[in-house]
């Protein structure tokens, strides 16, 4: 009788694990960058817990014809951040190490991916 209870409990636990959806993988921490707004002033934006392995085109600088690229990235996530000069994670790229990676005002980019 006791073996049957253990078996039923184990099957129930496995069923529960399969029924719970898996959470998306996120880079733990925040990624900060600066961009020039429509008012001509610099603005700081933070991506909190950005998705891992997914290209993120920064909405404020997505259109190369309409805006200057973002600059001065600060990678305060636990993942490596790779920034790209073009939207869609294309063009030249530069990697920023986890937690302390940073770039100067000269590092211009329009998209980022976290590994």
N, C-alpha and C positions, 0 to 999 in steps of 0.2 A: 504494500500500500504506500509506503513512504517513497519508494522508487518512482511510483506513478506520479506522485505529487511533484517530485523534483523534475521529472520529465515534462510535465505540463507547464511548470514554471519556466523551464528553459525554452520550450517552444513559444510560450507567450512572450518572453523577453526578446527572442529572435524576431518574432512578428512585429513587435513594437519598434525595434531598430530599423527594420525594413520600411515601416510605414512613416517614420519621421523623415522629412526632406532634409537633405544635406545643405548646410549653409554655404554660401559662396565664399571663396577664398579671398581674403583681403589682406593688404599690406598693413600691418599694425603700426599705427603712428600717423603722422601728418606730413604732407608735402606742401611747401610754400613757394609761391612765385610772385613776381611783380609784372604788371602790364600797364600800358598807357591807355587810359579810358577815353571815351568820346569827348570828355571835357578837357583832354590834353594833360591831365594830371596822372601821376603814378598811383596805382592801386595795388594792394596786396591781397592775394587770394590764397586760401588754404583748402587742400583736398584732404579730408579726414577719412581715414581707413579706405584708401582707394583700392579698387579691385586689382588683384594680381593677374598677370598674364593676359591682360586686356588693354589694348591701346586706348588711351584717353586723349582725344583731341581737345585742347583747351578752348572752350566756347568763345572766350573774349578775343582770341587771336586766330581763330580758325580760317578766316578769309585773308589770304596774303595780299589781295588787292585793296582791302579796306582797313587793315590794321598792321601795326608793328608787331613783331614777335614778342613773346614774354621773355623775361630775363631774370637774373639773380635767383636761381632755384636753391632751395634748402630742403634736402632730403632728411627728414626726421622719422622715416619709417624704418622698420626692421628688414626691409628688402632693398635690393639694388634698384635704383631708378635710372632708366635710360631715357634721355631726352632727345628729341628729333627736331631737325630744322623745319620740317614740313608736316602738315596735317596727316593723319592716318599712319603715323610712325614711319614716315619715309624721309629720305634725304640723309644728310650727315647726322651723326649721333655722338653722344657723349654719355658715359656712365658715371653716376654718382653713388658712392659707397653708402651702405646703410648707416643710419643714425647721425653721421657727421658730414655727409657729402654736401658740398655747396659749390655754386658757380658764381662768377662775378657778373657785373652788368654787361660784359662782353659776350657771355654765353646766351645766345638767342635761340629760342625754340618755340614750337607750336603744338607738340604732342609729347606724351610720356607713356612708358610702360614699366610696370614693376615686376620683378622676377622673384 
